[in-house]
Amino acid sequence: MPDNAPDDRYDLVVVGSANADLVIGVERRPAPGETVLGSDLAVHPGGKGANQSLAAARLGARTALLARVGDDGHGRLLLETQRAAGVDTDGVLVGGAPTGVALITVDPSGDNSIVVSPGANGRLTPEDVRASAPLLAAARVVSVQLEIPLETLAETVRGRGPDTRLVLNPSPPAPLPDEVLAACDPLVVNEHEARFLLGEGAGAAPADWAHALLARGPRSVVITLGAEGALVADGRTGSLDHLVSPKVHAVDTTGAGDAFTAALAWRLGRGDGLRAAAAYAVRVGAAAVMARGAQESFPTPAEVDAL
């Protein structure tokens, strides 16, 4: 390719879920067997895959989404919002089951609890991934999560381009095959996900989790720490860096982890080092908790710079 030829690669291809988020505000989350009253129901586009692709596109990334939605109103909502943000949706398949749904309660502190009905996300198959080989081959970075079948994730790992970097957020957490762990660069986890993957011997501190996770095979690990920022462990250099988050007033944490991961993956695709990419992602995650909703809260570059 000539030096002045246009680069038609995607900064980021996201392989993952697309859900309708059904959100209710509550004064407190119910105990087992208890009923509480909440706010009016709000319906928003969501799903970890769709969240990441939209968050990256809003930051300026050339982004594509490989996902599956139902042939229904929720599916049309998801496709419309992705296209409006500039995401390439040619890889979004339609049909096979109703669109996935996430039931979300948010308390006054901004903390949330989520139950997901996978719907069409559970019908995204390894065959779908193989049929999208040109899309994966055109990606600088591929980002995946665990709201799609594990065998589909494994096929994504096998089918990505030889110089395509893989970013994995194992949420909701599940045991991961060695071939998937070995491809992660980085593996992005929060405290709950880290403890799940490590089991009883996880240790007490994030630094312990980072070292133990690296020993499982990933090339690098990023542990998100909420208001405390993130811990970045690079298996190549042996470095361990704690990145502090800007102090902000948290309104709603829904989708903040997806915004963080999208920003991290995009900046890696641009050529940033792991520490620099994670430092930018920390600021994006902080900006995302300052507004309600998931995709509605994802910041523009100007809003990130303001932090």
Helices and strands as residue ranges (DSSP letters): E 10-15, E 19-25, E 42-46, H 48-59, E 63-69, H 73-85, E 92-94, E 100-106, E 112-117, G 119-123, H 126-131, H 133-137, E 139-145, H 150-159, E 165-169, H 178-183, E 184-189, H 191-198, G 199-201, H 206-214, E 220-224, G 226-228, E 230-234, E 239-243, H 256-270, H 274-288, G 295-297, H 301-305
